[in-house]
Amino acid sequence: MSTGKLPPAADGLQLNFCKTLACRNFGLSDAKHYLLQDSDPSRPGLVCRECGAFPPLLNNQEVLIELNRLKQQDTGNLAACHTEGCVAQGRPVLTNREYYHAFGYSGERQRYRCKHCQSTFVDKWSSSNPKSEIQQRLLGLLFTGHPVREICRKLSINPKTFYDHLDQIAARCRNKLASVDARYLQMCKEQPLASSIRALQPQSSNGVFWLATGHAGHGYVLLQSINYSADEEAPENTADAYQAEARLVPDSFPYAAEPHLHQPKDLLGQVNAKYKEILSRSNVEDPYTRPVNIDYPSKGCLIRPQYAAYAQYLRLKELTESWQTVTLYLPQETLLRSAIISIFKDRLGDRLCHPVYVVQSPSWKEQDSPENIDIMLLSWWRDRWAFSTKGEASKAISHLGRDTGNEAHWLQHATTHEMDEYQNRFHLQFRSLIDEPRRRLRPGGLLPLLDIYRAWHNLCRQNSQGYTPAQSLGLARHPYTLANLLA
């Protein structure tokens, strides 16, 4: 419950402030600059006294909890020091060699010693994979569209063994990608990134969104996350931003028929229609706060999308700390806009962060140079959009940092195409598994598949020129085979 103050900062993180860049209160977290109320849930809890903006309140501690959950998912199985309080705690050996000594072997596995606390541990992935052959066959059948039951029959295994293998393969894939991701962050500095967000299971209404961020040009996927936790239980009631578990969504969605929204054919109409849909939400950062039908997962818990998005971009900020500039191309979604503006506010003030909305028709050719450019200010936020049309193809961009004079550059280069295609291919590749009726309310079974697919996409899948995303960026010399991936 509100006490007339903003939700307290957590470890120096405060995300509650005005997010209008042109406002004098942008980035200021002093409660005197805002009107705070909690008596009427239908009205904004925070209103800027200067510009009238109403950014939704966030529990800063809950954002950090979600960030730590994502880190644990990504690096929890990697060899690292686990001594509480040690400066090397949770820092994987693969990407932080300076913290460790090689310290002999335990059988075939490499042993390490922490330079700071002197604890020792074994890298369980440093030995050969005794199950490589059957796991290669399993992946081959999975990627060629065979259903789980058929794979189990062909390999003479039961379904539990199948899913055990899948978990082990996913862990090896995360381990394999950790060192390649580190090379990416060192070798591809300042290269533009793109994000894409969509439903994890398009034929389901379980409320799980999938956010992926990677290289805009070659499609190397650096980060991905979903707003679902298989290890937590849904709370009984909705918590506000001042309470614990504010990031968790209760299983209390009343049935609401989603309004049918007419989709205009022209690009300007589509952009305006999206703004209208966003403003129909009581919380512009939370797609759940408009009339929506959610079939809550039967196991696990949904995370509020804004907490998942803020956590992913906090993770991105940590990874790109050494980059001088960060460029991010985005679909038109206020959830992502607010997260980036909040996380990268200091870089935005120094013009070292370039978040750009991108909307284009399917017929627009990538890297096409724009001809006539029309500038329009749209929506309550007065976003400055640049529209260009070539024949029947059209494209529009909006630099959210209000950079002007470079519209032709952004229209030519800004794109989310590679991230969109990455998610499209995943849905096509595993359509039968994703749309299986029993799995629609049990999305946790897809988590290992997401890790496997990211590794296969980055290291194994070749484009029309015969190069993988890792090869195209100079991170690998040749495409990985399944044997290389599972070694």
C-alpha positions as CSV (number, residue, x, y, z in Angstrom):
1,M,0.0,0.0,0.0
2,S,1.2,3.5,-0.8
3,T,2.7,5.6,2.0
4,G,2.9,8.8,-0.1
5,K,6.4,7.8,-1.2
6,L,7.7,5.9,-4.3
7,P,8.5,2.2,-3.9
8,P,12.0,2.1,-2.3
9,A,15.1,1.6,-4.4
10,A,16.8,-1.8,-4.3
11,D,20.6,-2.0,-4.4
12,G,20.6,1.5,-6.0
13,L,18.0,0.6,-8.6
14,Q,15.0,3.0,-8.8
15,L,12.8,2.6,-11.9
16,N,9.9,4.8,-10.8
17,F,10.2,8.2,-12.5
18,C,8.8,10.2,-15.4
19,K,9.7,8.5,-18.7
20,T,9.0,11.4,-21.0
21,L,12.4,12.4,-22.3
22,A,11.4,16.1,-23.0
23,C,10.1,16.5,-19.4
24,R,12.2,18.2,-16.7
25,N,11.3,15.3,-14.3
26,F,12.7,12.6,-16.6
27,G,14.8,10.2,-14.5
28,L,14.0,12.1,-11.2
29,S,12.9,9.8,-8.4
30,D,11.9,12.4,-5.8
31,A,8.3,11.9,-4.7
32,K,7.8,15.7,-4.6
33,H,7.7,15.8,-8.5
34,Y,4.7,13.4,-8.6
35,L,1.1,12.9,-7.5
36,L,0.7,9.6,-5.7
37,Q,-2.6,7.9,-4.9
38,D,-3.8,4.4,-4.1
39,S,-7.5,5.1,-3.3
40,D,-8.8,4.5,-6.8
41,P,-7.4,1.4,-8.6
42,S,-8.8,2.6,-11.9
43,R,-6.7,5.7,-11.9
44,P,-2.9,5.9,-12.3
45,G,-0.9,5.6,-9.0
46,L,1.8,8.0,-10.2
47,V,1.3,11.2,-12.2
48,C,4.1,13.6,-13.2
49,R,3.3,17.2,-12.0
50,E,5.2,18.6,-14.9
51,C,4.0,16.8,-18.0
52,G,1.0,14.8,-16.8
53,A,2.5,11.4,-17.8
54,F,1.4,8.4,-15.7
55,P,4.2,5.8,-15.7
56,P,3.1,2.6,-13.9
57,L,4.8,1.9,-10.6
58,L,7.2,-1.0,-10.2
59,N,8.6,-2.9,-7.2
60,N,12.4,-2.5,-7.7
61,Q,13.2,-5.4,-5.5
62,E,11.0,-7.7,-7.6
63,V,12.7,-6.6,-10.8
64,L,16.0,-7.7,-9.2
65,I,14.5,-11.0,-8.2
66,E,13.4,-11.6,-11.7
67,L,16.9,-10.6,-13.0
68,N,18.5,-13.2,-10.7
69,R,16.0,-15.8,-11.8
70,L,17.0,-15.2,-15.5
71,K,20.7,-15.3,-14.6
72,Q,20.2,-18.6,-12.8
73,Q,18.4,-20.1,-15.8
74,D,21.2,-19.0,-18.1
75,T,24.3,-19.8,-16.0
76,G,23.1,-22.0,-13.2
77,N,24.6,-25.2,-14.7
78,L,28.0,-23.6,-15.6
79,A,31.1,-24.3,-13.5
80,A,31.5,-21.4,-11.0
81,C,32.3,-20.6,-7.4
82,H,29.3,-21.0,-5.2
83,T,30.7,-19.7,-1.9
84,E,28.3,-17.2,-0.4
85,G,29.8,-13.7,-0.3
86,C,32.8,-14.5,-2.5
87,V,33.5,-11.9,-5.3
88,A,33.6,-14.8,-7.8
89,Q,30.3,-16.2,-6.7
90,G,28.2,-17.2,-9.8
91,R,30.9,-16.0,-12.3
92,P,31.3,-18.9,-14.7
93,V,34.8,-20.2,-15.4
94,L,34.2,-20.0,-19.2
95,T,33.9,-16.3,-19.2
96,N,35.8,-15.3,-16.0
97,R,39.1,-17.2,-16.2
98,E,40.9,-14.5,-14.1
99,Y,39.0,-15.6,-11.0
100,Y,40.2,-19.3,-11.1
101,H,43.2,-21.7,-11.2
102,A,43.0,-25.0,-13.0
103,F,43.5,-27.5,-10.1
104,G,43.9,-31.0,-11.5
105,Y,41.3,-33.5,-12.5
106,S,38.5,-35.5,-10.8
107,G,38.4,-38.5,-13.1
108,E,38.1,-37.1,-16.6
109,R,36.7,-33.8,-15.4
110,Q,38.6,-30.6,-14.9
111,R,38.8,-29.3,-11.3
112,Y,39.2,-25.6,-10.5
113,R,40.1,-23.5,-7.4
114,C,38.8,-20.0,-6.7
115,K,41.6,-17.5,-6.2
116,H,39.6,-15.6,-3.6
117,C,38.0,-18.1,-1.3
118,Q,40.2,-21.2,-2.2
119,S,37.1,-23.4,-2.7
120,T,37.3,-26.1,-5.3
121,F,34.7,-27.5,-7.7
122,V,34.5,-29.7,-10.8
123,D,33.3,-28.7,-14.3
124,K,30.9,-31.5,-15.1
125,W,30.8,-30.5,-18.8
126,S,34.6,-30.8,-19.3
127,S,34.5,-34.6,-20.0
128,S,33.2,-36.3,-23.1
129,N,29.5,-36.9,-23.4
130,P,28.8,-40.6,-23.1
131,K,25.2,-40.2,-24.4
132,S,26.2,-38.2,-27.5
133,E,25.1,-40.7,-30.0
134,I,21.5,-41.3,-28.8
135,Q,21.1,-37.5,-28.1
136,Q,22.2,-36.8,-31.7
137,R,19.6,-39.2,-33.0
138,L,17.0,-37.7,-30.6
139,L,17.6,-34.2,-31.9
140,G,17.6,-35.3,-35.5
141,L,14.2,-36.8,-35.1
142,L,12.9,-33.8,-33.1
143,F,14.1,-31.3,-35.7
144,T,12.5,-33.3,-38.5
145,G,9.1,-33.0,-36.9
146,H,8.6,-36.5,-35.3
147,P,6.2,-36.4,-32.3
148,V,7.5,-37.4,-28.9
149,R,5.8,-40.8,-28.8
150,E,7.3,-41.7,-32.2
151,I,10.8,-40.6,-31.1
152,C,10.4,-42.8,-27.9
153,R,9.4,-45.8,-30.0
154,K,12.3,-45.4,-32.5
155,L,14.9,-45.0,-29.7
156,S,13.3,-47.6,-27.4
157,I,13.0,-45.1,-24.5
158,N,10.2,-44.0,-22.3
159,P,8.8,-40.4,-22.2
160,K,10.6,-39.6,-18.9
161,T,13.9,-40.6,-20.4
162,F,13.2,-38.5,-23.4
163,Y,12.6,-35.4,-21.3
164,D,15.7,-36.2,-19.1
165,H,17.8,-36.3,-22.3
166,L,16.2,-33.0,-23.4
167,D,17.2,-31.3,-20.1
168,Q,20.8,-32.6,-20.5
169,I,21.0,-31.4,-24.1
170,A,19.7,-28.0,-23.1
171,A,22.4,-27.7,-20.3
172,R,25.1,-28.7,-22.8
173,C,23.8,-26.1,-25.3
174,R,23.9,-23.3,-22.7
175,N,27.5,-24.3,-21.8
176,K,28.5,-24.3,-25.4
177,L,26.9,-20.9,-26.1
178,A,28.5,-19.2,-23.0
179,S,31.9,-18.9,-24.5
180,V,30.5,-17.8,-27.9
181,D,28.3,-15.2,-26.3
182,A,31.4,-13.8,-24.5
183,R,33.2,-13.5,-27.9
184,Y,30.2,-11.8,-29.3
185,L,30.2,-9.1,-26.6
186,Q,33.9,-8.5,-27.2
187,M,34.0,-8.6,-31.0
188,C,30.7,-7.1,-32.0
189,K,30.7,-3.9,-29.8
190,E,28.3,-1.1,-30.9
191,Q,26.7,-3.3,-33.6
192,P,22.9,-2.8,-33.6
193,L,20.6,-5.1,-31.7
194,A,16.9,-5.9,-32.3
195,S,14.2,-7.3,-30.1
196,S,11.0,-9.2,-30.9
197,I,8.1,-10.2,-28.6
198,R,5.2,-12.6,-29.2
199,A,3.2,-15.4,-27.6
200,L,5.3,-18.5,-27.0
201,Q,2.4,-20.7,-28.0
202,P,0.3,-18.8,-30.6
203,Q,-2.6,-21.3,-30.5
204,S,-2.8,-21.1,-26.8
205,S,-4.2,-18.4,-24.5
206,N,-1.9,-19.2,-21.6
207,G,-0.5,-15.6,-21.4
208,V,3.2,-16.6,-21.9
209,F,5.2,-14.1,-23.9
210,W,8.6,-14.8,-25.5
211,L,11.1,-11.9,-25.7
212,A,14.2,-12.4,-27.8
213,T,17.1,-9.9,-28.4
214,G,20.0,-10.4,-30.8
215,H,22.1,-9.0,-33.6
216,A,19.9,-7.0,-36.0
217,G,21.8,-7.9,-39.2
218,H,22.8,-11.5,-38.8
219,G,20.3,-12.8,-36.3
220,Y,22.7,-14.1,-33.6
221,V,20.4,-14.4,-30.6
222,L,22.0,-13.1,-27.4
223,L,19.2,-13.2,-24.9
224,Q,15.7,-14.7,-24.6
225,S,13.3,-15.1,-21.8
226,I,9.6,-15.8,-21.1
227,N,7.3,-14.4,-18.4
228,Y,6.7,-17.8,-16.8
229,S,8.4,-19.6,-13.8
230,A,7.9,-23.3,-13.5
231,D,9.2,-23.3,-9.9
232,E,6.9,-20.8,-8.3
233,E,3.2,-20.9,-7.4
234,A,0.6,-18.4,-8.3
235,P,-0.3,-16.0,-5.4
236,E,-3.9,-15.8,-4.2
237,N,-4.3,-12.1,-4.7
238,T,-2.8,-9.3,-6.8
239,A,0.0,-7.4,-5.0
240,D,0.7,-3.8,-5.7
241,A,4.1,-2.3,-6.3
242,Y,4.7,-1.8,-2.5
243,Q,4.3,-5.5,-1.7
244,A,6.3,-8.6,-2.1
245,E,5.5,-10.9,-5.0
246,A,4.3,-7.9,-7.1
247,R,5.8,-9.6,-10.2
248,L,3.6,-12.7,-9.9
249,V,0.3,-12.9,-11.6
250,P,-2.6,-14.5,-9.6
251,D,-4.8,-17.2,-11.2
252,S,-7.9,-15.0,-11.1
253,F,-8.6,-13.8,-14.6
254,P,-12.3,-13.4,-15.1
255,Y,-13.3,-14.5,-18.6
256,A,-13.4,-11.5,-20.9
257,A,-14.0,-11.7,-24.6
258,E,-11.2,-9.9,-26.4
259,P,-12.6,-7.1,-28.6
260,H,-12.2,-7.6,-32.3
261,L,-9.9,-4.9,-33.6
262,H,-10.1,-3.9,-37.2
263,Q,-6.6,-4.1,-38.7
264,P,-6.1,-1.2,-41.2
265,K,-4.2,-2.0,-44.4
266,D,-2.1,1.2,-44.5
267,L,0.9,1.6,-42.2
268,L,-0.2,4.8,-40.6
269,G,-3.5,3.2,-39.7
270,Q,-1.7,0.2,-38.2
271,V,0.5,2.4,-36.0
272,N,-2.5,4.4,-34.7
273,A,-4.4,1.2,-34.1
274,K,-1.6,-0.1,-32.0
275,Y,-1.4,3.1,-29.9
276,K,-5.2,2.8,-29.4
277,E,-4.8,-0.8,-28.2
278,I,-2.0,0.2,-25.8
279,L,-4.0,3.1,-24.3
280,S,-6.9,0.8,-23.7
281,R,-4.9,-0.9,-21.0
282,S,-5.2,0.4,-17.4
283,N,-1.4,-0.2,-17.2
284,V,0.2,0.7,-20.5
285,E,3.2,-1.6,-19.8
286,D,1.0,-4.6,-19.0
287,P,-0.9,-6.3,-21.8
288,Y,-2.9,-8.3,-19.2
289,T,-4.7,-5.1,-18.0
290,R,-7.0,-4.9,-21.0
291,P,-10.0,-7.2,-21.8
292,V,-8.2,-10.5,-22.4
293,N,-8.9,-14.2,-22.1
294,I,-6.2,-16.1,-20.2
295,D,-6.2,-19.8,-19.6
296,Y,-3.8,-19.9,-16.7
297,P,-1.1,-22.6,-16.9
298,S,-1.9,-25.6,-14.8
299,K,1.5,-25.7,-13.2
300,G,3.9,-22.9,-12.4
301,C,3.3,-19.1,-12.3
302,L,3.0,-16.3,-14.8
303,I,5.3,-13.3,-14.3
304,R,4.0,-9.8,-15.2
305,P,5.4,-9.0,-18.6
306,Q,6.9,-5.7,-17.5
307,Y,9.1,-7.4,-14.8
308,A,10.3,-9.9,-17.4
309,A,11.1,-7.2,-19.9
310,Y,12.9,-4.9,-17.4
311,A,14.9,-7.9,-16.2
312,Q,16.1,-8.8,-19.7
313,Y,17.2,-5.3,-20.5
314,L,18.9,-5.0,-17.1
315,R,20.8,-8.1,-18.1
316,L,21.6,-6.6,-21.5
317,K,22.9,-3.4,-19.7
318,E,25.3,-5.5,-17.6
319,L,26.6,-7.4,-20.7
320,T,27.1,-4.3,-22.8
321,E,28.7,-2.2,-20.0
322,S,31.9,-1.8,-22.1
323,W,30.1,-0.8,-25.2
324,Q,30.2,2.9,-26.0
325,T,26.8,3.0,-27.7
326,V,23.8,0.7,-27.7
327,T,21.4,0.6,-30.6
328,L,18.1,-1.3,-30.3
329,Y,15.4,-1.8,-32.9
330,L,12.0,-2.6,-31.5
331,P,8.5,-3.5,-32.5
332,Q,5.9,-0.9,-31.5
333,E,5.3,-1.9,-27.9
334,T,5.2,0.5,-24.9
335,L,6.3,-2.4,-22.6
336,L,9.7,-2.5,-24.4
337,R,9.9,1.2,-24.8
338,S,9.5,1.9,-21.1
339,A,11.9,-0.8,-20.1
340,I,14.7,0.5,-22.4
341,I,14.2,4.2,-21.5
342,S,14.3,3.3,-17.8
343,I,17.3,1.0,-17.9
344,F,19.4,3.0,-20.3
345,K,18.3,6.5,-19.0
346,D,21.9,7.7,-18.4
347,R,23.0,6.6,-21.9
348,L,19.9,8.3,-23.4
349,G,20.9,11.6,-21.7
350,D,24.3,11.4,-23.3
351,R,22.9,10.3,-26.6
352,L,24.7,6.9,-26.4
353,C,21.6,4.8,-26.6
354,H,19.4,4.7,-29.7
355,P,16.0,2.9,-29.2
356,V,14.1,2.9,-32.5
357,Y,10.5,1.7,-33.2
358,V,10.3,-0.2,-36.5
359,V,7.1,-1.0,-38.4
360,Q,7.1,-2.1,-42.1
361,S,5.0,-3.9,-44.6
362,P,6.0,-7.5,-45.6
363,S,6.9,-6.3,-49.2
364,W,9.5,-3.8,-48.0
365,K,13.0,-4.9,-49.1
366,E,15.6,-4.9,-46.4
367,Q,18.4,-2.2,-46.8
368,D,16.2,-0.4,-49.4
369,S,17.0,3.3,-49.3
370,P,13.9,5.5,-48.6
371,E,12.6,8.1,-51.1
372,N,10.1,10.5,-49.8
373,I,10.0,10.8,-46.0
374,D,7.0,12.2,-44.2
375,I,7.3,13.2,-40.5
376,M,4.3,12.9,-38.1
377,L,3.8,13.3,-34.4
378,L,1.6,10.5,-33.1
379,S,-0.2,9.4,-29.9
380,W,-0.3,10.8,-26.4
381,W,3.5,10.5,-26.3
382,R,3.9,12.7,-29.4
383,D,6.4,10.2,-30.9
384,R,8.1,11.5,-33.9
385,W,7.5,9.0,-36.8
386,A,9.2,9.0,-40.2
387,F,7.2,7.2,-43.0
388,S,8.4,6.2,-46.4
389,T,6.7,4.5,-49.3
390,K,8.1,2.7,-52.4
391,G,5.4,1.5,-54.6
392,E,3.1,-0.7,-52.5
393,A,5.8,-1.2,-49.8
394,S,6.1,1.1,-46.8
395,K,8.1,1.5,-43.7
396,A,8.0,3.7,-40.6
397,I,10.5,4.4,-37.8
398,S,10.4,6.5,-34.6
399,H,13.6,7.2,-32.7
400,L,12.5,7.1,-29.0
401,G,15.5,9.2,-27.9
402,R,14.2,12.0,-30.2
403,D,17.2,12.0,-32.5
404,T,16.5,14.1,-35.6
405,G,18.1,14.5,-38.9
406,N,19.0,10.8,-39.3
407,E,15.6,9.5,-40.5
408,A,16.9,8.2,-43.8
409,H,19.6,6.2,-42.0
410,W,17.2,4.6,-39.6
411,L,14.6,3.9,-42.4
412,Q,17.3,2.0,-44.4
413,H,19.0,0.1,-41.6
414,A,16.5,-0.3,-38.7
415,T,14.9,-3.7,-38.8
416,T,13.6,-6.5,-36.5
417,H,13.3,-8.9,-39.4
418,E,16.0,-11.4,-38.2
419,M,14.5,-11.7,-34.7
420,D,11.0,-12.1,-36.2
421,E,12.2,-14.8,-38.5
422,Y,14.0,-16.6,-35.6
423,Q,10.7,-16.8,-33.7
424,N,8.7,-17.7,-36.8
425,R,11.0,-20.6,-37.6
426,F,10.8,-22.0,-34.1
427,H,7.0,-22.1,-34.3
428,L,7.1,-23.8,-37.7
429,Q,9.9,-26.2,-36.7
430,F,8.1,-27.5,-33.6
431,R,4.5,-26.7,-34.4
432,S,3.2,-30.2,-33.4
433,L,5.0,-30.1,-30.1
434,I,4.0,-26.5,-29.3
435,D,0.4,-26.9,-30.2
436,E,-0.1,-30.3,-28.5
437,P,-3.3,-29.9,-26.4
438,R,-1.8,-31.2,-23.2
439,R,1.1,-28.7,-23.5
440,R,-0.9,-25.6,-23.9
441,L,-1.3,-25.3,-20.2
442,R,2.1,-26.7,-19.4
443,P,4.6,-24.4,-21.1
444,G,7.4,-25.4,-18.8
445,G,8.1,-28.4,-21.1
446,L,9.2,-26.0,-23.8
447,L,12.0,-24.3,-21.7
448,P,14.7,-26.8,-22.7
449,L,13.6,-26.6,-26.3
450,L,14.2,-22.8,-26.3
451,D,17.8,-23.2,-25.1
452,I,18.4,-26.0,-27.7
453,Y,16.9,-24.0,-30.5
454,R,18.9,-20.9,-29.7
455,A,22.2,-22.9,-29.8
456,W,21.2,-24.7,-33.0
457,H,20.2,-21.4,-34.6
458,N,23.4,-19.5,-33.7
459,L,25.9,-22.3,-34.3
460,C,24.4,-24.8,-36.7
461,R,21.7,-23.3,-39.0
462,Q,23.1,-22.0,-42.3
463,N,21.7,-19.2,-44.4
464,S,21.5,-19.2,-48.2
465,Q,25.2,-18.4,-48.4
466,G,26.1,-21.4,-46.2
467,Y,27.0,-19.3,-43.1
468,T,25.7,-19.6,-39.6
469,P,25.0,-16.4,-37.5
470,A,28.2,-17.1,-35.5
471,Q,30.3,-17.5,-38.7
472,S,28.9,-14.4,-40.2
473,L,30.1,-12.4,-37.2
474,G,33.5,-14.1,-37.1
475,L,32.7,-16.0,-33.9
476,A,33.1,-19.5,-35.4
477,R,35.2,-20.9,-38.3
478,H,32.7,-23.4,-39.5
479,P,29.1,-24.6,-38.9
480,Y,28.7,-26.8,-35.8
481,T,27.3,-30.3,-36.4
482,L,25.0,-31.9,-33.8
483,A,28.1,-33.9,-32.7
484,N,30.0,-30.6,-32.1
485,L,27.0,-29.2,-30.2
486,L,26.7,-32.2,-27.9
487,A,30.5,-32.9,-27.4
